[in-house]
Amino acid sequence: MGRRKKGDHISGWVIVDKPVGPGSTNVVAMVRRIFNAQKAGHAGTLDPLASGILPVALGEATKTVPFIIDATKGYRFTVSFGTSTTTDDLEGSVVATSDHRPGADEIVEGLKSFTGEIMQVPPAFSAIKVDGERAYDLARAGEVVELKARPVTIHNAKLLELGPEGAVIEISCSKGTYVRSLARDLALLLGTVGHVSALRRIAHGPFREADAIALDKLMDFGHIPPASDALWTHLKPLETALDDIPVLALSEDDASRLKQGQAVLLRGRDAPIFSGQVLATHKGNPVALTEYLAGELRPVRVFNLD
């Protein structure tokens, strides 16, 4: 007989505004304890030096994490010109300096070269695996890490301001884009060197800063078990992560079949006019993520929300 999981059967998304300092895994553990949830995970790591949106999935919402991981992200960051570091951010040691400081017009023009699909070399200090080892572990051990360029997409990039601390830039980008690489490469293009001195995630898929709650405020609301009504206003339904997926309402019998892992045949007026991924619901509640093709609805991930 298996050991019963500790915690309550709670499902949904909590959009945390992570401060600079804690790692993503630590934040997930905090949120799990605050809600006394059985299971939790996050949809995209934020480095300890970064702040901003960290979507945390609880319970059955963890089954929708892949949709958020693959989603478009938005960042606001500061590039400090004149100094490059081993990590391309504040954490590393200085490896090169330059007296050149590009002007605003140069930066705006330079950003055009990084808009659209580009080939980008990730930082040596990254979680990418090289022969089974994390690149950052190899780099910390003093090994020379050579990572291959890979395609990423930067949908738009704009200069917000240029001041004594550097250039504040905002971008919207695809999964896999490294802001530290962008800062490094932009500086080199402009005839200098640079690193990221501040980084904030301002958007992640359907989630925006207005959706997020500061971690310290969430902790003030939370108790084990949670006692504050205000806490629950920050738990979003799991289907929030599936806003781009068509929804199909099913009868109780068809919903029951999907929950048992059985396919459902849809014919005539009940058949949708589209194919592909579909969120099946019953009485407004998510039942399963499905694939619909040739009149048949097949369960891919079943939600156990009862």
N, C-alpha and C positions, 0 to 999 in steps of 0.2 A: 504494500500500500504506500503510495507516494506521500511525501511530507506536504502538508497544507501550506500554501504561501501565506506569509505574513502580510497584514494590511487589508484594506477594503477594496472591493471590486469597483474602482472608479475609472472612468474613461473620459478622455477629452484632451484638449490642448491648452497649455498655459504659456503665454507669450511673455517671457521674462526680459526685462531690460537689464542685461548683465553689466555690472560695473567693471572697471579695470581691477584686476587682482585675481579673483578666483578662476579656476579652469572650468571648462564646460561640464566635465564629469562631476565636479564638486557641486555645481549649480543643480544638475539633475538630481543628485542625491538629496540636496536640500528641499527641492520641490516635492520629491517623493515623500519625504518625511512630513512636510507641512500638510500634505493632503492625505497622508497615511495610505498611499496607494500601493497596490501589490507590485506593479510594474511601471517602469518609466524609461524613457530614452530621449535623445535629442536629435534634431534634424540638421546638423551641420555645426562643426566645431568653431568656436571663437577662441582665439588665443588669450591667455591671461592678460596681455597688454591691450587687448581690444575690448570695446564696450558695445552695447546695443542689443539688437533683437536676437534672442536665442529661443526658438520654439521648442518647448518640452512636451512630449507626448506621454500621456498616462494611459495605462490599461490597453483597451482595444485600439486606441488611437495610434499605438506603436505600429499597427499594421498599415497605416497610411504614411509612415515616415518617408518611404521612397519617393512619394509625390512631392514632398517638400524639399528633400535633398536635391532633386533634379530641377527645382524651380529657379527662376531668375532672382538675383539678389542685388541689393543696392548698398553702396558704401560711401561714406564721407571720410576723407582722410587728409592728413597733412604730409607733404613731402618737404623734408628739410634738405636743401641743396648745400653742397660743399663738403659733405662727409658721407662716406659709405661705410657699412659695417658688415661683419661676417654673416649676420642674420638678416640684413636689409631692414632692420628696425632698431629700436632703442636697446634691445637686449644684448646685441653683439658688441664686439670690440671694433674699434675703428681700423679700417684697412687702407683707406685712401682719402685724400682731401683735394679740394680744388678751390681756387679763389673766384671762379666764375659763378655769377648768380644770374640766371635767365630772367628776362622781363616778362610781363604778363602776355604781351603779344606773342612772344616766342613759345610760351607754354601753351597758349590756346592753339597755335599752329601745330605744335608738337603733338598734342592730344589727338589731332586728326589722324595721325599715323597709327594710332592704337584703337581706332573705332572700326567695328565690324569684326569679321573672323580673322584672327591673327595667330601666329605661332608664338608660344610663350614658353620660356625655360623656367621651371619652378625654382624657388630658392633652394640652396643646398640644405638649409635647415628647414625641412618640410617632412611630412609624414609619408611621403611616397617611398615605396619599397624598392630597394636595389639588391638583387640577389637574396631576397628574403629578409633583408635588414632595413629598418627605417633610415631614411637619408639623414635625419637629424642625429641619430645615434652614431652613424659613421662619421659625420662632420665633427661631432663633439669629441670623438676619439682621435681627431687629427687627420683623418683620411681625406683625400681629395675626392669630392663627390661630383660626378659629371652626369647631369640629368638631361634627358632628351627633350627637345621642344615638342609641345603638343598643341593642338588647336583649341582655342577658347574664343568666346564671342563677347565683345564689349559693345553693348547696344548703344550707349551714349556716354560721353565724358565731357564734363565742363569744369572750368575754373571758377570757383566761387569768390575767392579773394587771394591776394598776395600780400603778405606782411612780413614782419621781422622773423616770425617763427617758420615761415615757409609758405608754400602754396597749398591752399585748401581746395581739394578737388572732389567732385562727386561723380560716381559712375553707376551704371546699371549693367550687370554682366551675367554670364552663364555660370553654371556649375564648373568648378575646377579652375576658375580664374584666381590668380594670386595677386593681391594688391601690392605686396612687397616687390614682386617682379615688375609690375607696371611702374612703380616709383623708380626702381633701379634703372629700367630700360629707358624711361622718359628722360631721366637725368643724363644718361649717356648720350642720347640723341641730341640733347641740348648742349653738349660739350662740357658737361660737368659730372659730378657724382652726387648721389643722394640716398636717403633712406626714409622710411615711414616713421614719423615721430608721434602720430596719433591716428587711431583707426576706430571707426564706429560703423556697425551694420545698421542701416536705416530702413531696410526692406528685405523681406524674405518670402517669396511667393505671394500669397494673399495677405500676409501680415505686414503691418506698418507700425511706426513708432507710437501712433495713437492707440494701438491695440495692446501695447506692452505695459507691464507693471514693474516698477523698480524692485529689485530683489529684496532690499531692506524693508520696503513697505509690505511686500508679500509675507516676509517673515514676521512682521508685526501683526498681520492678520491671522497668521497660522498658529494652530495648536495641534497637539496630537492626543486624541483625535481632534480635527478642526472644529472650532466652536463659533467662529465668526461668520455671520451671514455674508459679510462683505467679501470674504475669501472666495465664495462660490461664484460670484459675478465675474471672476477672472478665469473660470474654467469654460472654455469654448467647446462646442460639439465637435466630435471627431470629423464630421463631414466638412468642417470648415476648410480642411486641407484639400478637399476634392472639388473646389468651386468651378473647375474647368471641365468636369466630367458630367455627361448627361445623366439625369435622374429618371428612373422608371419606377412607378408605383405598382406594386403587385398585390394580388389577392392573398388572403391568409394561407390558402393551400399552396400556392406557388412559392410564397415566402418560406413555408415550412420545408418544401422540397430543397430549396437552396441551402437552408441551414443544415440539412442532412447530407449535403454534398452532391445532390442530384441536379442534373440539368433540367431546365424548364423550356418547353416548346411554346412559342408564341406565334399565333397565326391570325390572319385577318386583321380586324381593327385593333387588336391588342399588340400587334407587331410594331416595333418602332421603325422609323424610316432611316435610321442610321445603323452603323455597325461599329464594333470596337468596344472600348471600355465603357461600362455602364454601372452606375451606383443603383442597386436595387433597394427599394424601401417598402415598408408596410406601415400604413398609418403615420407617415412622416418620419419613421425611425429607420436608420440604416440597417439593412439585412446582410448585404454582401457586396463586395466588388466583383463584377462579373465581366465576361467577354461575350458579346452578342455577335453571332455570325450565322447566316443562312437560317434564320428562324429559331435558333437555339441560344438560350441564355445559360452559360456555364459559370458556376461559382469559381472565383480565383482566391478570394479571401473572405471568409465568413466572419461576421461580427457577433460576438456572444455578449449582448448587452442586457439580457434578461436577469 
